[in-house]
């Protein structure tokens, strides 16, 4: 599964495009964000991505979870969104 890392400075439209593209091709993607600004940008990107794929009879489902990451030898807690594409009838 492809992992997209979102920062507080990420552009939601750009992240949304990447999410939509991966849902179309792979059917799933993982989005990771550390910190409140990054989580905010990730949630906005998920909402925008849904708007991109709905006209194609696709929707998305996400399961948020906390995950511990080792970044430069330091343990950080991130919010992980496991995202799956769902075909609509």
PyMOL Python script that loads the backbone (N, CA, C, O; Angstrom):
from pymol import cmd

cmd.read_pdbstr("""\
ATOM      1  N   UNK A   1       0.848  -1.169   0.000  1.00  0.00           N
ATOM      2  CA  UNK A   1       0.000   0.000   0.000  1.00  0.00           C
ATOM      3  C   UNK A   1       0.897   1.237   0.000  1.00  0.00           C
ATOM      4  O   UNK A   1       1.848   1.324   0.776  1.00  0.00           O
ATOM      5  N   UNK A   2       0.589   2.175  -0.863  1.00  0.00           N
ATOM      6  CA  UNK A   2       1.343   3.427  -0.966  1.00  0.00           C
ATOM      7  C   UNK A   2       1.042   4.297   0.255  1.00  0.00           C
ATOM      8  O   UNK A   2      -0.092   4.335   0.733  1.00  0.00           O
ATOM      9  N   UNK A   3       2.064   4.994   0.755  1.00  0.00           N
ATOM     10  CA  UNK A   3       1.903   5.883   1.900  1.00  0.00           C
ATOM     11  C   UNK A   3       2.185   7.319   1.481  1.00  0.00           C
ATOM     12  O   UNK A   3       3.243   7.620   0.930  1.00  0.00           O
ATOM     13  N   UNK A   4       1.230   8.199   1.748  1.00  0.00           N
ATOM     14  CA  UNK A   4       1.401   9.630   1.503  1.00  0.00           C
ATOM     15  C   UNK A   4       1.621  10.299   2.849  1.00  0.00           C
ATOM     16  O   UNK A   4       0.850  10.091   3.786  1.00  0.00           O
ATOM     17  N   UNK A   5       2.676  11.103   2.943  1.00  0.00           N
ATOM     18  CA  UNK A   5       2.958  11.827   4.177  1.00  0.00           C
ATOM     19  C   UNK A   5       2.546  13.286   3.980  1.00  0.00           C
ATOM     20  O   UNK A   5       3.001  13.956   3.052  1.00  0.00           O
ATOM     21  N   UNK A   6       1.688  13.754   4.860  1.00  0.00           N
ATOM     22  CA  UNK A   6       1.134  15.099   4.761  1.00  0.00           C
ATOM     23  C   UNK A   6       1.741  15.962   5.852  1.00  0.00           C
ATOM     24  O   UNK A   6       1.837  15.539   7.004  1.00  0.00           O
ATOM     25  N   UNK A   7       2.152  17.173   5.492  1.00  0.00           N
ATOM     26  CA  UNK A   7       2.669  18.129   6.473  1.00  0.00           C
ATOM     27  C   UNK A   7       1.667  19.261   6.631  1.00  0.00           C
ATOM     28  O   UNK A   7       0.679  19.342   5.900  1.00  0.00           O
ATOM     29  N   UNK A   8       1.928  20.114   7.573  1.00  0.00           N
ATOM     30  CA  UNK A   8       1.067  21.272   7.794  1.00  0.00           C
ATOM     31  C   UNK A   8       1.098  22.253   6.643  1.00  0.00           C
ATOM     32  O   UNK A   8       0.202  23.088   6.517  1.00  0.00           O
ATOM     33  N   UNK A   9       2.125  22.165   5.794  1.00  0.00           N
ATOM     34  CA  UNK A   9       2.254  23.066   4.649  1.00  0.00           C
ATOM     35  C   UNK A   9       1.815  22.413   3.340  1.00  0.00           C
ATOM     36  O   UNK A   9       1.892  23.038   2.282  1.00  0.00           O
ATOM     37  N   UNK A  10       1.359  21.169   3.400  1.00  0.00           N
ATOM     38  CA  UNK A  10       0.891  20.475   2.193  1.00  0.00           C
ATOM     39  C   UNK A  10      -0.351  21.172   1.641  1.00  0.00           C
ATOM     40  O   UNK A  10      -1.197  21.660   2.391  1.00  0.00           O
ATOM     41  N   UNK A  11      -0.440  21.205   0.314  1.00  0.00           N
ATOM     42  CA  UNK A  11      -1.617  21.784  -0.338  1.00  0.00           C
ATOM     43  C   UNK A  11      -2.695  20.705  -0.446  1.00  0.00           C
ATOM     44  O   UNK A  11      -2.479  19.684  -1.099  1.00  0.00           O
ATOM     45  N   UNK A  12      -3.850  20.914   0.185  1.00  0.00           N
ATOM     46  CA  UNK A  12      -4.899  19.885   0.180  1.00  0.00           C
ATOM     47  C   UNK A  12      -5.308  19.435  -1.224  1.00  0.00           C
ATOM     48  O   UNK A  12      -5.570  18.251  -1.435  1.00  0.00           O
ATOM     49  N   UNK A  13      -5.368  20.359  -2.184  1.00  0.00           N
ATOM     50  CA  UNK A  13      -5.767  19.974  -3.543  1.00  0.00           C
ATOM     51  C   UNK A  13      -4.752  19.024  -4.169  1.00  0.00           C
ATOM     52  O   UNK A  13      -5.135  18.076  -4.855  1.00  0.00           O
ATOM     53  N   UNK A  14      -3.478  19.265  -3.945  1.00  0.00           N
ATOM     54  CA  UNK A  14      -2.433  18.391  -4.493  1.00  0.00           C
ATOM     55  C   UNK A  14      -2.479  17.008  -3.841  1.00  0.00           C
ATOM     56  O   UNK A  14      -2.363  15.991  -4.524  1.00  0.00           O
ATOM     57  N   UNK A  15      -2.648  16.978  -2.531  1.00  0.00           N
ATOM     58  CA  UNK A  15      -2.740  15.697  -1.816  1.00  0.00           C
ATOM     59  C   UNK A  15      -4.000  14.957  -2.267  1.00  0.00           C
ATOM     60  O   UNK A  15      -3.973  13.741  -2.454  1.00  0.00           O
ATOM     61  N   UNK A  16      -5.093  15.684  -2.438  1.00  0.00           N
ATOM     62  CA  UNK A  16      -6.346  15.073  -2.884  1.00  0.00           C
ATOM     63  C   UNK A  16      -6.180  14.429  -4.260  1.00  0.00           C
ATOM     64  O   UNK A  16      -6.697  13.338  -4.503  1.00  0.00           O
ATOM     65  N   UNK A  17      -5.470  15.092  -5.147  1.00  0.00           N
ATOM     66  CA  UNK A  17      -5.223  14.523  -6.471  1.00  0.00           C
ATOM     67  C   UNK A  17      -4.444  13.231  -6.384  1.00  0.00           C
ATOM     68  O   UNK A  17      -4.733  12.279  -7.110  1.00  0.00           O
ATOM     69  N   UNK A  18      -3.453  13.185  -5.500  1.00  0.00           N
ATOM     70  CA  UNK A  18      -2.657  11.971  -5.313  1.00  0.00           C
ATOM     71  C   UNK A  18      -3.514  10.855  -4.707  1.00  0.00           C
ATOM     72  O   UNK A  18      -3.417   9.701  -5.125  1.00  0.00           O
ATOM     73  N   UNK A  19      -4.340  11.193  -3.737  1.00  0.00           N
ATOM     74  CA  UNK A  19      -5.227  10.201  -3.123  1.00  0.00           C
ATOM     75  C   UNK A  19      -6.174   9.632  -4.174  1.00  0.00           C
ATOM     76  O   UNK A  19      -6.327   8.415  -4.283  1.00  0.00           O
ATOM     77  N   UNK A  20      -6.808  10.511  -4.948  1.00  0.00           N
ATOM     78  CA  UNK A  20      -7.761  10.066  -5.969  1.00  0.00           C
ATOM     79  C   UNK A  20      -7.077   9.172  -6.999  1.00  0.00           C
ATOM     80  O   UNK A  20      -7.631   8.145  -7.391  1.00  0.00           O
ATOM     81  N   UNK A  21      -5.897   9.548  -7.434  1.00  0.00           N
ATOM     82  CA  UNK A  21      -5.170   8.756  -8.433  1.00  0.00           C
ATOM     83  C   UNK A  21      -4.841   7.364  -7.889  1.00  0.00           C
ATOM     84  O   UNK A  21      -4.997   6.369  -8.596  1.00  0.00           O
ATOM     85  N   UNK A  22      -4.391   7.293  -6.642  1.00  0.00           N
ATOM     86  CA  UNK A  22      -4.061   5.992  -6.054  1.00  0.00           C
ATOM     87  C   UNK A  22      -5.300   5.137  -5.813  1.00  0.00           C
ATOM     88  O   UNK A  22      -5.242   3.913  -5.939  1.00  0.00           O
ATOM     89  N   UNK A  23      -6.417   5.768  -5.468  1.00  0.00           N
ATOM     90  CA  UNK A  23      -7.649   4.993  -5.295  1.00  0.00           C
ATOM     91  C   UNK A  23      -8.116   4.427  -6.628  1.00  0.00           C
ATOM     92  O   UNK A  23      -8.633   3.311  -6.686  1.00  0.00           O
ATOM     93  N   UNK A  24      -7.933   5.193  -7.698  1.00  0.00           N
ATOM     94  CA  UNK A  24      -8.326   4.704  -9.026  1.00  0.00           C
ATOM     95  C   UNK A  24      -7.455   3.525  -9.467  1.00  0.00           C
ATOM     96  O   UNK A  24      -7.958   2.552 -10.028  1.00  0.00           O
ATOM     97  N   UNK A  25      -6.156   3.618  -9.210  1.00  0.00           N
ATOM     98  CA  UNK A  25      -5.235   2.595  -9.723  1.00  0.00           C
ATOM     99  C   UNK A  25      -5.038   1.434  -8.759  1.00  0.00           C
ATOM    100  O   UNK A  25      -5.126   0.275  -9.167  1.00  0.00           O
ATOM    101  N   UNK A  26      -4.774   1.721  -7.499  1.00  0.00           N
ATOM    102  CA  UNK A  26      -4.459   0.672  -6.530  1.00  0.00           C
ATOM    103  C   UNK A  26      -5.648   0.286  -5.649  1.00  0.00           C
ATOM    104  O   UNK A  26      -5.673  -0.803  -5.077  1.00  0.00           O
ATOM    105  N   UNK A  27      -6.629   1.181  -5.542  1.00  0.00           N
ATOM    106  CA  UNK A  27      -7.797   0.892  -4.719  1.00  0.00           C
ATOM    107  C   UNK A  27      -7.634   1.200  -3.250  1.00  0.00           C
ATOM    108  O   UNK A  27      -8.593   1.111  -2.484  1.00  0.00           O
ATOM    109  N   UNK A  28      -6.403   1.571  -2.842  1.00  0.00           N
ATOM    110  CA  UNK A  28      -6.168   1.906  -1.432  1.00  0.00           C
ATOM    111  C   UNK A  28      -4.928   2.773  -1.300  1.00  0.00           C
ATOM    112  O   UNK A  28      -4.053   2.773  -2.166  1.00  0.00           O
ATOM    113  N   UNK A  29      -4.870   3.508  -0.203  1.00  0.00           N
ATOM    114  CA  UNK A  29      -3.729   4.369   0.091  1.00  0.00           C
ATOM    115  C   UNK A  29      -3.713   4.625   1.594  1.00  0.00           C
ATOM    116  O   UNK A  29      -4.754   4.597   2.251  1.00  0.00           O
ATOM    117  N   UNK A  30      -2.530   4.870   2.125  1.00  0.00           N
ATOM    118  CA  UNK A  30      -2.391   5.246   3.535  1.00  0.00           C
ATOM    119  C   UNK A  30      -1.907   6.683   3.578  1.00  0.00           C
ATOM    120  O   UNK A  30      -0.967   7.056   2.877  1.00  0.00           O
ATOM    121  N   UNK A  31      -2.560   7.489   4.411  1.00  0.00           N
ATOM    122  CA  UNK A  31      -2.184   8.890   4.577  1.00  0.00           C
ATOM    123  C   UNK A  31      -1.710   9.064   6.017  1.00  0.00           C
ATOM    124  O   UNK A  31      -2.421   8.699   6.953  1.00  0.00           O
ATOM    125  N   UNK A  32      -0.503   9.623   6.199  1.00  0.00           N
ATOM    126  CA  UNK A  32       0.048   9.841   7.540  1.00  0.00           C
ATOM    127  C   UNK A  32       0.248  11.327   7.786  1.00  0.00           C
ATOM    128  O   UNK A  32       0.663  12.067   6.894  1.00  0.00           O
ATOM    129  N   UNK A  33      -0.052  11.758   9.009  1.00  0.00           N
ATOM    130  CA  UNK A  33       0.108  13.158   9.382  1.00  0.00           C
ATOM    131  C   UNK A  33       0.563  13.245  10.830  1.00  0.00           C
ATOM    132  O   UNK A  33       0.053  12.534  11.696  1.00  0.00           O
ATOM    133  N   UNK A  34       1.525  14.123  11.085  1.00  0.00           N
ATOM    134  CA  UNK A  34       2.020  14.362  12.444  1.00  0.00           C
ATOM    135  C   UNK A  34       1.749  15.817  12.797  1.00  0.00           C
ATOM    136  O   UNK A  34       2.234  16.723  12.119  1.00  0.00           O
ATOM    137  N   UNK A  35       0.988  16.040  13.840  1.00  0.00           N
ATOM    138  CA  UNK A  35       0.686  17.390  14.304  1.00  0.00           C
ATOM    139  C   UNK A  35      -0.670  17.866  13.831  1.00  0.00           C
ATOM    140  O   UNK A  35      -1.195  17.378  12.831  1.00  0.00           O
ATOM    141  N   UNK A  36      -1.243  18.830  14.561  1.00  0.00           N
ATOM    142  CA  UNK A  36      -2.606  19.286  14.258  1.00  0.00           C
ATOM    143  C   UNK A  36      -2.756  19.925  12.874  1.00  0.00           C
ATOM    144  O   UNK A  36      -3.764  19.709  12.202  1.00  0.00           O
ATOM    145  N   UNK A  37      -1.767  20.704  12.447  1.00  0.00           N
ATOM    146  CA  UNK A  37      -1.872  21.339  11.129  1.00  0.00           C
ATOM    147  C   UNK A  37      -1.851  20.288  10.020  1.00  0.00           C
ATOM    148  O   UNK A  37      -2.603  20.393   9.051  1.00  0.00           O
ATOM    149  N   UNK A  38      -1.001  19.286  10.158  1.00  0.00           N
ATOM    150  CA  UNK A  38      -0.908  18.226   9.156  1.00  0.00           C
ATOM    151  C   UNK A  38      -2.189  17.395   9.113  1.00  0.00           C
ATOM    152  O   UNK A  38      -2.665  17.038   8.035  1.00  0.00           O
ATOM    153  N   UNK A  39      -2.744  17.089  10.285  1.00  0.00           N
ATOM    154  CA  UNK A  39      -3.997  16.324  10.328  1.00  0.00           C
ATOM    155  C   UNK A  39      -5.115  17.138   9.673  1.00  0.00           C
ATOM    156  O   UNK A  39      -5.937  16.582   8.945  1.00  0.00           O
ATOM    157  N   UNK A  40      -5.150  18.423   9.919  1.00  0.00           N
ATOM    158  CA  UNK A  40      -6.144  19.301   9.297  1.00  0.00           C
ATOM    159  C   UNK A  40      -6.028  19.252   7.775  1.00  0.00           C
ATOM    160  O   UNK A  40      -7.036  19.113   7.082  1.00  0.00           O
ATOM    161  N   UNK A  41      -4.806  19.364   7.251  1.00  0.00           N
ATOM    162  CA  UNK A  41      -4.606  19.331   5.802  1.00  0.00           C
ATOM    163  C   UNK A  41      -4.993  17.963   5.235  1.00  0.00           C
ATOM    164  O   UNK A  41      -5.552  17.885   4.141  1.00  0.00           O
ATOM    165  N   UNK A  42      -4.704  16.899   5.960  1.00  0.00           N
ATOM    166  CA  UNK A  42      -5.044  15.549   5.504  1.00  0.00           C
ATOM    167  C   UNK A  42      -6.553  15.357   5.426  1.00  0.00           C
ATOM    168  O   UNK A  42      -7.057  14.783   4.460  1.00  0.00           O
ATOM    169  N   UNK A  43      -7.276  15.831   6.435  1.00  0.00           N
ATOM    170  CA  UNK A  43      -8.734  15.682   6.441  1.00  0.00           C
ATOM    171  C   UNK A  43      -9.350  16.496   5.301  1.00  0.00           C
ATOM    172  O   UNK A  43     -10.274  16.029   4.635  1.00  0.00           O
ATOM    173  N   UNK A  44      -8.841  17.707   5.076  1.00  0.00           N
ATOM    174  CA  UNK A  44      -9.336  18.499   3.944  1.00  0.00           C
ATOM    175  C   UNK A  44      -9.064  17.777   2.628  1.00  0.00           C
ATOM    176  O   UNK A  44      -9.921  17.754   1.744  1.00  0.00           O
ATOM    177  N   UNK A  45      -7.883  17.190   2.493  1.00  0.00           N
ATOM    178  CA  UNK A  45      -7.532  16.469   1.266  1.00  0.00           C
ATOM    179  C   UNK A  45      -8.459  15.278   1.043  1.00  0.00           C
ATOM    180  O   UNK A  45      -8.848  15.011  -0.094  1.00  0.00           O
ATOM    181  N   UNK A  46      -8.817  14.564   2.094  1.00  0.00           N
ATOM    182  CA  UNK A  46      -9.727  13.431   1.958  1.00  0.00           C
ATOM    183  C   UNK A  46     -11.104  13.891   1.472  1.00  0.00           C
ATOM    184  O   UNK A  46     -11.715  13.243   0.622  1.00  0.00           O
ATOM    185  N   UNK A  47     -11.584  15.000   2.009  1.00  0.00           N
ATOM    186  CA  UNK A  47     -12.882  15.526   1.579  1.00  0.00           C
ATOM    187  C   UNK A  47     -12.839  15.965   0.112  1.00  0.00           C
ATOM    188  O   UNK A  47     -13.778  15.713  -0.643  1.00  0.00           O
ATOM    189  N   UNK A  48     -11.765  16.609  -0.279  1.00  0.00           N
ATOM    190  CA  UNK A  48     -11.617  17.053  -1.673  1.00  0.00           C
ATOM    191  C   UNK A  48     -11.491  15.844  -2.599  1.00  0.00           C
ATOM    192  O   UNK A  48     -12.098  15.822  -3.670  1.00  0.00           O
ATOM    193  N   UNK A  49     -10.708  14.839  -2.198  1.00  0.00           N
ATOM    194  CA  UNK A  49     -10.529  13.634  -3.020  1.00  0.00           C
ATOM    195  C   UNK A  49     -11.865  12.941  -3.255  1.00  0.00           C
ATOM    196  O   UNK A  49     -12.121  12.430  -4.346  1.00  0.00           O
ATOM    197  N   UNK A  50     -12.701  12.925  -2.249  1.00  0.00           N
ATOM    198  CA  UNK A  50     -14.026  12.304  -2.406  1.00  0.00           C
ATOM    199  C   UNK A  50     -14.806  13.015  -3.498  1.00  0.00           C
ATOM    200  O   UNK A  50     -15.482  12.372  -4.301  1.00  0.00           O
ATOM    201  N   UNK A  51     -14.717  14.329  -3.532  1.00  0.00           N
ATOM    202  CA  UNK A  51     -15.380  15.089  -4.588  1.00  0.00           C
ATOM    203  C   UNK A  51     -14.834  14.774  -5.972  1.00  0.00           C
ATOM    204  O   UNK A  51     -15.564  14.836  -6.961  1.00  0.00           O
ATOM    205  N   UNK A  52     -13.545  14.435  -6.045  1.00  0.00           N
ATOM    206  CA  UNK A  52     -12.929  14.087  -7.327  1.00  0.00           C
ATOM    207  C   UNK A  52     -13.418  12.739  -7.859  1.00  0.00           C
ATOM    208  O   UNK A  52     -13.581  12.578  -9.068  1.00  0.00           O
ATOM    209  N   UNK A  53     -13.652  11.771  -6.970  1.00  0.00           N
ATOM    210  CA  UNK A  53     -13.954  10.415  -7.434  1.00  0.00           C
ATOM    211  C   UNK A  53     -15.445  10.077  -7.484  1.00  0.00           C
ATOM    212  O   UNK A  53     -15.829   9.130  -8.170  1.00  0.00           O
ATOM    213  N   UNK A  54     -16.282  10.818  -6.784  1.00  0.00           N
ATOM    214  CA  UNK A  54     -17.722  10.540  -6.782  1.00  0.00           C
ATOM    215  C   UNK A  54     -18.307  10.530  -8.198  1.00  0.00           C
ATOM    216  O   UNK A  54     -19.096   9.637  -8.507  1.00  0.00           O
ATOM    217  N   UNK A  55     -17.952  11.495  -9.084  1.00  0.00           N
ATOM    218  CA  UNK A  55     -18.517  11.457 -10.442  1.00  0.00           C
ATOM    219  C   UNK A  55     -18.136  10.195 -11.232  1.00  0.00           C
ATOM    220  O   UNK A  55     -18.763   9.893 -12.248  1.00  0.00           O
ATOM    221  N   UNK A  56     -17.130   9.468 -10.780  1.00  0.00           N
ATOM    222  CA  UNK A  56     -16.687   8.239 -11.445  1.00  0.00           C
ATOM    223  C   UNK A  56     -17.290   6.992 -10.788  1.00  0.00           C
ATOM    224  O   UNK A  56     -16.801   5.881 -10.991  1.00  0.00           O
ATOM    225  N   UNK A  57     -18.355   7.183  -9.998  1.00  0.00           N
ATOM    226  CA  UNK A  57     -19.020   6.107  -9.263  1.00  0.00           C
ATOM    227  C   UNK A  57     -18.075   5.398  -8.297  1.00  0.00           C
ATOM    228  O   UNK A  57     -18.182   4.191  -8.082  1.00  0.00           O
ATOM    229  N   UNK A  58     -17.153   6.157  -7.721  1.00  0.00           N
ATOM    230  CA  UNK A  58     -16.276   5.666  -6.661  1.00  0.00           C
ATOM    231  C   UNK A  58     -16.506   6.505  -5.411  1.00  0.00           C
ATOM    232  O   UNK A  58     -16.827   7.691  -5.496  1.00  0.00           O
ATOM    233  N   UNK A  59     -16.342   5.892  -4.277  1.00  0.00           N
ATOM    234  CA  UNK A  59     -16.382   6.614  -3.011  1.00  0.00           C
ATOM    235  C   UNK A  59     -15.196   6.130  -2.198  1.00  0.00           C
ATOM    236  O   UNK A  59     -14.495   5.206  -2.610  1.00  0.00           O
ATOM    237  N   UNK A  60     -14.968   6.739  -1.060  1.00  0.00           N
ATOM    238  CA  UNK A  60     -13.866   6.295  -0.219  1.00  0.00           C
ATOM    239  C   UNK A  60     -14.346   6.018   1.187  1.00  0.00           C
ATOM    240  O   UNK A  60     -15.330   6.580   1.667  1.00  0.00           O
ATOM    241  N   UNK A  61     -13.615   5.133   1.822  1.00  0.00           N
ATOM    242  CA  UNK A  61     -13.857   4.777   3.215  1.00  0.00           C
ATOM    243  C   UNK A  61     -12.517   4.880   3.922  1.00  0.00           C
ATOM    244  O   UNK A  61     -11.503   4.416   3.400  1.00  0.00           O
ATOM    245  N   UNK A  62     -12.504   5.484   5.108  1.00  0.00           N
ATOM    246  CA  UNK A  62     -11.240   5.628   5.822  1.00  0.00           C
ATOM    247  C   UNK A  62     -11.377   5.168   7.269  1.00  0.00           C
ATOM    248  O   UNK A  62     -12.435   5.281   7.887  1.00  0.00           O
ATOM    249  N   UNK A  63     -10.271   4.648   7.780  1.00  0.00           N
ATOM    250  CA  UNK A  63     -10.187   4.237   9.181  1.00  0.00           C
ATOM    251  C   UNK A  63      -8.984   4.940   9.789  1.00  0.00           C
ATOM    252  O   UNK A  63      -7.843   4.594   9.483  1.00  0.00           O
ATOM    253  N   UNK A  64      -9.230   5.928  10.650  1.00  0.00           N
ATOM    254  CA  UNK A  64      -8.107   6.606  11.304  1.00  0.00           C
ATOM    255  C   UNK A  64      -7.570   5.784  12.470  1.00  0.00           C
ATOM    256  O   UNK A  64      -8.314   5.063  13.135  1.00  0.00           O
ATOM    257  N   UNK A  65      -6.267   5.906  12.706  1.00  0.00           N
ATOM    258  CA  UNK A  65      -5.624   5.217  13.828  1.00  0.00           C
ATOM    259  C   UNK A  65      -4.346   5.965  14.196  1.00  0.00           C
ATOM    260  O   UNK A  65      -3.790   6.707  13.386  1.00  0.00           O
ATOM    261  N   UNK A  66      -3.896   5.760  15.413  1.00  0.00           N
ATOM    262  CA  UNK A  66      -2.607   6.303  15.825  1.00  0.00           C
ATOM    263  C   UNK A  66      -1.527   5.279  15.505  1.00  0.00           C
ATOM    264  O   UNK A  66      -1.751   4.073  15.607  1.00  0.00           O
ATOM    265  N   UNK A  67      -0.360   5.766  15.119  1.00  0.00           N
ATOM    266  CA  UNK A  67       0.769   4.895  14.814  1.00  0.00           C
ATOM    267  C   UNK A  67       2.043   5.566  15.314  1.00  0.00           C
ATOM    268  O   UNK A  67       2.196   6.782  15.208  1.00  0.00           O
ATOM    269  N   UNK A  68       2.945   4.771  15.855  1.00  0.00           N
ATOM    270  CA  UNK A  68       4.241   5.289  16.324  1.00  0.00           C
ATOM    271  C   UNK A  68       5.233   5.202  15.174  1.00  0.00           C
ATOM    272  O   UNK A  68       5.352   4.154  14.538  1.00  0.00           O
ATOM    273  N   UNK A  69       5.944   6.287  14.898  1.00  0.00           N
ATOM    274  CA  UNK A  69       6.943   6.333  13.840  1.00  0.00           C
ATOM    275  C   UNK A  69       8.291   6.715  14.427  1.00  0.00           C
ATOM    276  O   UNK A  69       8.365   7.496  15.376  1.00  0.00           O
ATOM    277  N   UNK A  70       9.356   6.163  13.859  1.00  0.00           N
ATOM    278  CA  UNK A  70      10.707   6.533  14.254  1.00  0.00           C
ATOM    279  C   UNK A  70      11.241   7.515  13.221  1.00  0.00           C
ATOM    280  O   UNK A  70      11.516   7.143  12.080  1.00  0.00           O
ATOM    281  N   UNK A  71      11.385   8.765  13.629  1.00  0.00           N
ATOM    282  CA  UNK A  71      11.860   9.807  12.720  1.00  0.00           C
ATOM    283  C   UNK A  71      13.155  10.374  13.295  1.00  0.00           C
ATOM    284  O   UNK A  71      13.167  10.992  14.359  1.00  0.00           O
ATOM    285  N   UNK A  72      14.242  10.147  12.564  1.00  0.00           N
ATOM    286  CA  UNK A  72      15.570  10.612  12.985  1.00  0.00           C
ATOM    287  C   UNK A  72      15.904  10.157  14.410  1.00  0.00           C
ATOM    288  O   UNK A  72      16.450  10.918  15.207  1.00  0.00           O
ATOM    289  N   UNK A  73      15.564   8.902  14.710  1.00  0.00           N
ATOM    290  CA  UNK A  73      15.880   8.343  16.018  1.00  0.00           C
ATOM    291  C   UNK A  73      14.942   8.776  17.127  1.00  0.00           C
ATOM    292  O   UNK A  73      15.162   8.438  18.291  1.00  0.00           O
ATOM    293  N   UNK A  74      13.906   9.513  16.788  1.00  0.00           N
ATOM    294  CA  UNK A  74      12.947   9.993  17.785  1.00  0.00           C
ATOM    295  C   UNK A  74      11.584   9.373  17.506  1.00  0.00           C
ATOM    296  O   UNK A  74      11.138   9.356  16.359  1.00  0.00           O
ATOM    297  N   UNK A  75      10.920   8.865  18.535  1.00  0.00           N
ATOM    298  CA  UNK A  75       9.603   8.274  18.364  1.00  0.00           C
ATOM    299  C   UNK A  75       8.548   9.376  18.331  1.00  0.00           C
ATOM    300  O   UNK A  75       8.474  10.206  19.237  1.00  0.00           O
ATOM    301  N   UNK A  76       7.736   9.372  17.278  1.00  0.00           N
ATOM    302  CA  UNK A  76       6.660  10.360  17.120  1.00  0.00           C
ATOM    303  C   UNK A  76       5.341   9.613  16.919  1.00  0.00           C
ATOM    304  O   UNK A  76       5.324   8.504  16.385  1.00  0.00           O
ATOM    305  N   UNK A  77       4.265  10.213  17.340  1.00  0.00           N
ATOM    306  CA  UNK A  77       2.940   9.646  17.120  1.00  0.00           C
ATOM    307  C   UNK A  77       2.289  10.364  15.947  1.00  0.00           C
ATOM    308  O   UNK A  77       2.230  11.593  15.905  1.00  0.00           O
ATOM    309  N   UNK A  78       1.808   9.584  15.007  1.00  0.00           N
ATOM    310  CA  UNK A  78       1.141  10.130  13.827  1.00  0.00           C
ATOM    311  C   UNK A  78      -0.298   9.633  13.783  1.00  0.00           C
ATOM    312  O   UNK A  78      -0.647   8.631  14.407  1.00  0.00           O
ATOM    313  N   UNK A  79      -1.115  10.349  13.039  1.00  0.00           N
ATOM    314  CA  UNK A  79      -2.451   9.857  12.721  1.00  0.00           C
ATOM    315  C   UNK A  79      -2.353   9.232  11.339  1.00  0.00           C
ATOM    316  O   UNK A  79      -1.878   9.859  10.391  1.00  0.00           O
ATOM    317  N   UNK A  80      -2.808   7.988  11.236  1.00  0.00           N
ATOM    318  CA  UNK A  80      -2.772   7.251   9.982  1.00  0.00           C
ATOM    319  C   UNK A  80      -4.204   7.073   9.515  1.00  0.00           C
ATOM    320  O   UNK A  80      -5.071   6.657  10.284  1.00  0.00           O
ATOM    321  N   UNK A  81      -4.447   7.388   8.256  1.00  0.00           N
ATOM    322  CA  UNK A  81      -5.753   7.161   7.644  1.00  0.00           C
ATOM    323  C   UNK A  81      -5.587   6.059   6.606  1.00  0.00           C
ATOM    324  O   UNK A  81      -4.945   6.269   5.577  1.00  0.00           O
ATOM    325  N   UNK A  82      -6.156   4.895   6.865  1.00  0.00           N
ATOM    326  CA  UNK A  82      -6.171   3.814   5.877  1.00  0.00           C
ATOM    327  C   UNK A  82      -7.400   4.080   5.004  1.00  0.00           C
ATOM    328  O   UNK A  82      -8.529   4.059   5.495  1.00  0.00           O
ATOM    329  N   UNK A  83      -7.181   4.326   3.720  1.00  0.00           N
ATOM    330  CA  UNK A  83      -8.242   4.748   2.811  1.00  0.00           C
ATOM    331  C   UNK A  83      -8.455   3.677   1.747  1.00  0.00           C
ATOM    332  O   UNK A  83      -7.502   3.218   1.118  1.00  0.00           O
ATOM    333  N   UNK A  84      -9.694   3.288   1.553  1.00  0.00           N
ATOM    334  CA  UNK A  84     -10.041   2.321   0.507  1.00  0.00           C
ATOM    335  C   UNK A  84     -11.068   2.925  -0.432  1.00  0.00           C
ATOM    336  O   UNK A  84     -11.952   3.673  -0.014  1.00  0.00           O
ATOM    337  N   UNK A  85     -10.938   2.590  -1.706  1.00  0.00           N
ATOM    338  CA  UNK A  85     -11.920   2.998  -2.690  1.00  0.00           C
ATOM    339  C   UNK A  85     -13.062   1.998  -2.731  1.00  0.00           C
ATOM    340  O   UNK A  85     -12.841   0.793  -2.612  1.00  0.00           O
ATOM    341  N   UNK A  86     -14.278   2.491  -2.898  1.00  0.00           N
ATOM    342  CA  UNK A  86     -15.472   1.653  -2.944  1.00  0.00           C
ATOM    343  C   UNK A  86     -16.244   1.985  -4.206  1.00  0.00           C
ATOM    344  O   UNK A  86     -16.526   3.153  -4.476  1.00  0.00           O
ATOM    345  N   UNK A  87     -16.589   0.964  -4.979  1.00  0.00           N
ATOM    346  CA  UNK A  87     -17.403   1.174  -6.176  1.00  0.00           C
ATOM    347  C   UNK A  87     -18.851   1.381  -5.771  1.00  0.00           C
ATOM    348  O   UNK A  87     -19.390   0.643  -4.946  1.00  0.00           O
ATOM    349  N   UNK A  88     -19.474   2.390  -6.360  1.00  0.00           N
ATOM    350  CA  UNK A  88     -20.879   2.647  -6.119  1.00  0.00           C
ATOM    351  C   UNK A  88     -21.729   1.958  -7.173  1.00  0.00           C
ATOM    352  O   UNK A  88     -21.275   1.722  -8.293  1.00  0.00           O
ATOM    353  N   UNK A  89     -22.948   1.641  -6.814  1.00  0.00           N
ATOM    354  CA  UNK A  89     -23.837   0.940  -7.769  1.00  0.00           C
ATOM    355  C   UNK A  89     -24.330   1.880  -8.850  1.00  0.00           C
ATOM    356  O   UNK A  89     -25.083   1.466  -9.731  1.00  0.00           O
TER     357      UNK A  89
END
""", "prot")
cmd.dss("prot")
cmd.show_as("cartoon", "prot")
cmd.util.cbc("prot")
cmd.orient("prot")
